[in-house]
Amino acid sequence: MVDTASLRHFPWLAGLSVEELGQIAEELDKIELEEGEILFHEGRKERSLYLLSQGELEIWKEWGSDTAERIELISGRVYVGEFQLLVGGRRTATVRALHRAVVFEWDYEHLERWMERYPSWVEMFSRTVLQRVQHNQLYMVLARLFGGLREEVWRDVQARAKWVHLERGQRLFQQGDPGDGVFLVVSGRLRIEMLEDRGKIRSLGEIRRGELLGELGFFSNAVRAGSALALRESHLVHFSQEFFEEFLRRHPHEGLRVMQAAVRRLRSVIKEREQAQSSRPLNVAILPLDRGMPYRHFVRSLVESLSGHGDTCLVDRAHIAAWFGNEEIASLGLEDPYSLRLNTWLTDLAGRHRFVVYVMDSENTPWTQRCLQMVDVLLLVAEAGAEPKLRDAEQQMFRQLPENGLERRLILLHPKTTKQPHGTAAWLKDRHLEMHHHVRWGMREDMDRLARFLAGEAIGLVMGGGGVRGFVHYGTYAVFRKAGIPIDFVGGTSMGAIVGAQCVLGTDRQTFLERSEWALVKRRPFQEYTLPLMSLIRSRRLDKTLKHLCEGVYIEDLWLPFFAVSSNLSRQSVHVHRQGLLWRALRASSALPGLLLPQVEDGEMLVDGALLNNLPVDVMRRYCRTVLAVEVTGETEFRMPMRYFPSPWWLLWQKLRRNVEAAKVPTIMGILSYATMLAGLQHVQRMIDSADYCLRPPVSRYDLLSFRHMGEILELGELFAQQYLEQHPEMLALAEKHGD
């Protein structure tokens, strides 16, 4: 029998009456532990709460099959085991007596009735659990950064660390603030921004769980180079200058390790950030735009595909009901004490899984609001045939969110028999999206592609411009696909864009060659000469040719994401085409200045993308982690066979006589083509260096406009790509890891 008077020593029970304490005492079992005796083991499934009355208890955590560390020593009148009390599951640590100890066991069934009577207990337990979960996460982060921690060091960190909590959209510090400490991200996600001249904001990257923040300014004694913005609810620990000074005095060995870690980071911050992209933890929320839509199969398929990239957990109302025995806990307001039980559980899940997938309500409910605070990416899921207008729930939610604080993607679900999506522009009109994705029911390759984008492991193929030489792109694409290398995004410039579009449209090899011969050889669009006031060639024949090749398709309606690059003469900038009629984008991307009329869009003149970006690896890098590129300009021998240019009439006469030397004299079309290509050669070299793999097939012997060789060049592309894969077997790992 437990002595009633001893219960008054527990602060949270002190306010109860003698009668209430007597009732509780009858429900408790007294347990006496000898030195080293186990109270409960990690992994054990039970939900009792233990009250420590005398002695000290050790908390041990297993980090591997044969490695365990003591992470905490507790004493005084405290409770132990509250985590499983609130959220169920298995014990997350082993507890044993340091010396002789006395504890009282309070089983869950009895305690649950008292918690209903005193809701403040739930809040008290929940806050304690949240604090312990966060401390466990901090310990794991520090152990990974510095290779383990001695117990006395860990106690010092716990006692002196200052916790910082940020809601989505809050700023941690501003550009120009003094570098008064270092932050460690324990959970959440932040973005670093720099304010440049003329008020332009440039993103310097993202900081995620386990990364340091602000160490550059702190260790160099400089002001903050940028501002830090929370992209979702985040918890950080702030280590001040005073903390470091005291830490170095008390623990000089660990202090040296901290400094070494900081120096390593200063040397390799960019490389580490790029590598972290492929293993970033991610909270994904699914918002079904319409009630009653059959989205559950989509959810199961997405979880299955994401599981190939890391531990994945699904959270929806059904899972909450199964775990807590009550679905209504998801409907509680954020301020409700009982909702803290759910917060505790979700925080723990996020720390133990790389991906947590939340299924939101179609309305703006408390559960939906809770999800929005915790997620990195929001998937708006709808059936493609539904009404594309903005839903009321979307408008309500987005009014409460920062414009750029949450990545949003639209998922349009199609029947498996759909040949070509249509009407996507109406869905994109009023939604601010990172990307949109077309997914066919039952098509695993579509779901795997979406998973690669979410996991930060998408693969993009960039096709450079270069006239007829660009036909190697089709052969390269075909070989990669046959080898099982998934291509998630295709982009290109000029002829690279034209060939890339045919690849994305799914045009087979024979049809591609037949269409190309008809379009470029038989129709001869580059020989439709006109009065040279604005261009040498009229554009009507080329326009009709591109319309025929593209079949009236819009870029946003393509199954595979695609972009084309042109040069905006009006703004002196690169223009990336991600929406609109496909043929108009290709027309702009291939409009050689002087040879063809510029493409006019909203009063602005767009010409050949080769002028500014003939190999747009940098554009593709915004969307894909791995970028494959094919560059076809080569080291071209472009020379004049005579000492001077002859008169045009003499040259025409010699060509009629089939003079071989006269045929080598550059034409105005050749001069303009090479001059356009030359303008961006320095940029092309930078793009070659920044691509993960860049193929440079030997096509320099082919003149840019010798379209009669297109079949020969395509075969060369196939052969060269096969040889390249043999020489770079590591590329086949992409097929093994991500293959459809």
Number of C-alpha atoms within 10 A of each C-alpha: 9 16 13 17 12 12 21 17 14 16 10 14 14 13 11 12 11 13 10 13 19 16 12 18 20 13 17 21 14 18 17 13 20 14 14 15 16 15 17 15 16 15 13 13 14 16 21 21 22 22 22 22 21 18 18 19 28 21 19 19 19 16 10 7 6 6 8 13 14 15 20 17 16 16 15 14 19 16 19 21 21 19 26 20 24 23 21 16 16 15 20 19 19 19 24 22 23 20 16 16 21 19 25 22 18 21 17 16 12 13 17 15 10 15 14 12 10 11 13 14 17 22 18 13 22 26 17 16 26 19 13 14 19 21 16 18 21 24 19 18 20 20 15 12 17 13 10 14 18 12 14 12 14 17 14 15 19 16 9 16 14 14 15 15 14 19 16 22 20 18 16 16 16 18 16 13 14 15 22 20 20 20 21 24 23 27 25 27 26 28 18 23 19 19 15 10 7 6 8 8 12 12 12 15 12 18 23 22 21 20 21 19 21 22 20 21 19 18 17 9 13 14 17 21 20 23 21 24 23 24 27 24 20 22 21 27 21 19 18 17 15 12 17 16 12 14 18 15 11 13 14 13 11 16 17 12 14 17 12 13 13 18 15 12 18 13 10 11 13 13 10 13 17 13 11 15 15 17 14 18 25 23 24 22 25 25 24 22 24 18 10 8 12 13 19 11 11 18 17 12 18 20 20 17 21 24 15 15 20 15 14 23 19 19 15 17 19 13 13 19 14 10 14 16 11 13 16 13 19 22 14 18 16 16 8 12 19 22 20 24 23 21 20 23 22 17 16 19 17 20 19 15 15 20 25 25 24 24 23 25 21 19 20 15 17 16 22 22 17 19 23 25 17 26 24 22 21 23 22 20 21 22 20 20 13 13 12 18 12 15 13 12 17 16 12 12 15 14 9 10 14 12 11 12 18 22 17 19 20 21 21 20 21 20 14 11 8 10 9 12 19 16 13 19 15 13 18 18 12 11 17 14 17 14 17 20 23 24 26 20 17 14 13 16 17 20 23 24 25 22 22 22 18 21 22 20 22 24 24 23 30 32 34 31 33 27 23 25 32 30 30 31 35 26 23 27 25 16 19 20 14 11 17 17 21 25 22 23 23 26 30 36 35 33 28 34 31 28 28 30 27 17 20 19 17 13 16 12 15 10 11 18 17 11 17 20 18 13 19 19 15 10 15 15 19 18 13 14 14 12 9 11 7 14 17 20 21 20 22 10 17 21 16 13 21 19 18 13 21 19 12 13 18 21 27 26 22 20 20 21 21 26 25 33 32 32 27 25 17 10 11 11 15 20 21 20 21 18 17 14 18 28 24 21 28 32 29 29 34 30 22 25 20 19 21 23 20 25 22 13 11 5 8 12 18 30 28 31 35 34 25 27 30 35 34 30 30 15 18 25 17 8 20 20 21 20 23 23 29 28 27 28 25 14 10 14 9 15 9 12 13 11 6 8 11 12 8 9 9 11 17 15 12 15 15 11 10 11 13 10 13 19 15 14 18 15 10 12 19 16 12 16 21 18 15 20 23 16 15 17 18 11 15 23 12 13 20 20 11 16 22 14 17 19 19 19 23 18 22 17 12 16 18 21 17 13 19 12 15 23 20 11 24 22 16 21 29 21 16 20 24 17 11 18 15 12 10 12 10 10 18 17 13 17 17 13 13 21 17 15
